[in-house]
Amino acid sequence: MNNRNLTRREFLATVSTGTVAAVAASRVPAYGNVSNRAGKPAILGGQAVRTKPFPGWPVWDKSAEEHVLSILRSGHWFRGRGETVTQFEKKYAELLGAKRCVCTVNGTNALLTALHALDVGVGDEVIVSPYTFIATYNVVIGSCALPVFADTDPETFQIDPDKIEERITERTRAILPVHILGLPANMDRIMAIAKKHNLVVIEDACQAWLAEWRGKKAGTVGDLGCFSFQNSKHLPIGEGGAVVGNDEELMDRVWSYHNCGRPFGSVKRTSSYPIIGTNRRMTEYQAAVGLSQIKRLESDTQRRNENARYLTSRIKDIPGIVPHKLYEGVTRAAYHLYPFRYKKEQFNNVPRSRFLAALSAEGVPCSSGYGPQYRDGLMEVFLNSKNFTRAFSKARLKKYRRELRYPANDRLCQEAVWLSQTLLLGSKADIDDIADAIQKLYDNRDKLA
């Protein structure tokens, strides 16, 4: 399995069937379910540690079918003619301990809605992490604001709070921390910086359902929090998103904006459409799927955390394998992905690509994660666009280009290894297979070069 060129979503989509596909393609020798934790690596023709697949995703609850079918049969698919989206919003807000929730068609549109509601737009600057899915800074670009990156803390995979203040200018309007991989960012530091500089905070919690910072759910610490319910996510709906918050007037603006600018709560009617708005509404049948999936979210989150802790205990002493760290303030992670860093110097300089291929051959699907996306050409496209050359001076854009250097993030992009959340939904024996496979590769490192 060549995971180097897979996107995060492609990787997650292939994980549940990846081992089976590898067997079929003769990349993993099919020896039944007999494990071999020693001897020749499978990539060299030896017996794989694991030949059975890990749990699949998403998991459908057949008991929900009648609810979905009843909505389809009724013809009341639009939230304005039903109650299911409202029910899901109430349920999700209660689960997070937030006052309000407004559902959108996807997580990207949740972020766009939050940015608009907090008046982030043309000519503004937003501090973001460079280690994130491209949607995080695409929404900033789409708002004609400048995504200003602060370098990454490689130990935690999160935005480095020590690098934020040096990026703040007179145009900075917001900090957009990402709880990437479902591991919470350092919200104490981020909120303190935001308060000091009078900035708003929008949490990208699109991978962090039920993660916690000091007992508060991710997405409820900042001014607004955004979530995704895309097919690979822990609360999968196919597509879907949500904005949550505790400020009633702010959430009224969120609701009004996502519903074509119609009046709602404190947003009063002064004309037919009192504010600028757009249609970003979730459908009734999407919400019905969400109500079904939400039932398993707590138990799945607990299992992922238990298995993640066990996996860390099993691999932390293997030379060259450096598991992620959680900040002291993290009381629970979501583990959309389990990350660790691979130090090739401890593996006889075996390239990471070779390690990934060898681990996949042992029956453990894996990925290299995000690359340095600030070098992928997108930056120059938007920096040279008509909107940005009008909104920002040549001097500012020239300085911005000079600042597109993030050594810590570059290093992380060269070392990261991801394991999907589905690998954490199995048994302790499944986790032992993962750890045994990694140990086997270390023991055979001299043969892998």
Buried (B, 14 or more C-beta within 10 A) or exposed (E): BEBEEBEBEEBBBBBBBBBBBBBEEEBBBEBEEEBBBEEEBBBEEBBBBBBBBBBEBBBEBEEBEEBBEEBEEEEBBEBEEBEBBBBBBEBBBEBBBBBBBBBBBBBBBBBBBBBBBBEBEEBBBBBBBBBBBBBBBBBBBBBBBBBBBBBBBBBBBBBBBEBBBEBBEEBBBBBBBBBBBBBBBBBBBBBEBBEEBEBBBBBBBBBBBBBBBEEBBBBBBBBBBBBBBBBBBBBBBBBBBBBBBBBEEBBBBBBBBBBBBBBBEEBEEEEEBBBEBBEBBBBBBBBBBBBBBBEBBEEBBEBBBEBBEBBBEBBEEBEBBBBBBBBEBBBBBBBBBBBBBBEBEBBBEBEBEBBBBBBBBBBBBBBBBBBBBBBEEBBEEBBEEEEBEEBBEEEBBEEBEEEBEBEBBBBBBBBBBBBBBBBBBBEEEBBBBBBBBBBBBBBBBEBBE
